[in-house]
Amino acid sequence: MGERHTLQIIPRLTSVQEALDFISEWGAHYGLDEDAIYHCHLSVDEIITNVVEHGFEFDENAGFIRIEMEPMEGGVLIEVVDNAPLFNPLMHPTPDPSLPLLERENGGWGIHFVRKFMNSVTYHSTGGMNHLRMLKSTAPEA
């Protein structure tokens, strides 16, 4: 739909800030307000952190993470692509916040919040790469 901007980072936690700066720059350029950019920051931070920790197991020489942003009608598409072992985080069971704290399962909360912050989240794999696509609306939230 529009021009796509791409940032490739080394899979390490110190690269997260570089990705967030990229999100800020292009998110503002594409019309996201401060709240929307904040939601994108939280979501991208969560996804990258999980890829670094669980996908690459902190081995920064194991591959790459690429963040792509593109304006779409009514919003901005953010795609996180990596070549870690294939894993669909959307298949993780949704945690139940109504359960007492001690009865809750560990894990799954990060992707739960990504789903809450973003308007749409999808996953697919191609060519041995993970693709997590997140859409954030440019319309202010009510």
PEWOJO-V241727 format. One record per backbone hydrogen bond with DSSP energy under -0.5 kcal/mol. CO is the residue of the C=O (numbers start at 1). NH is the residue of the N-H. E is the energy in kcal/mol with one decimal. If there is no record, write none. Layout:
BEGIN
co,nh,e
CO,NH,E
CO,NH,E
END
This chain:
BEGIN
co,nh,e
3,71,-0.7
5,69,-2.8
7,67,-3.3
9,65,-1.8
10,12,-2.2
12,15,-1.9
13,16,-1.6
15,19,-1.7
16,20,-2.4
17,21,-2.5
18,22,-1.8
19,23,-2.3
20,24,-2.5
21,25,-2.5
22,26,-2.4
23,27,-2.5
24,28,-2.1
25,29,-1.8
26,30,-2.3
27,32,-2.9
28,31,-1.3
33,37,-2.5
34,38,-2.4
35,39,-2.3
36,40,-2.2
37,41,-2.7
38,42,-2.6
39,43,-2.1
40,44,-3.0
41,45,-2.8
42,46,-2.0
43,47,-2.4
44,48,-2.8
45,49,-2.5
46,50,-2.2
47,51,-2.3
48,52,-2.8
49,53,-2.7
50,54,-2.8
50,55,-1.2
51,55,-0.5
51,56,-2.8
52,58,-3.1
55,85,-0.6
56,59,-1.9
58,60,-1.1
59,62,-1.9
64,83,-1.2
65,9,-3.2
66,81,-3.1
67,7,-2.6
68,79,-2.8
69,5,-2.9
70,77,-3.2
72,75,-2.2
74,138,-1.9
74,139,-0.6
75,72,-3.2
76,136,-2.5
77,70,-2.1
78,134,-3.2
79,68,-2.6
79,81,-0.6
80,132,-2.6
81,66,-3.3
82,130,-2.5
87,89,-0.8
88,91,-1.7
89,92,-1.1
95,97,-0.8
96,99,-1.4
100,103,-2.0
100,104,-0.7
101,104,-1.0
108,112,-1.4
109,113,-2.2
110,114,-2.1
111,115,-2.3
112,116,-1.5
113,117,-2.8
114,118,-2.2
120,135,-2.6
122,133,-2.9
124,131,-2.1
126,129,-1.8
129,126,-1.7
130,82,-1.7
131,124,-2.0
131,133,-0.6
132,80,-2.6
133,122,-2.6
134,78,-3.1
135,119,-2.1
135,120,-1.2
136,76,-2.7
END
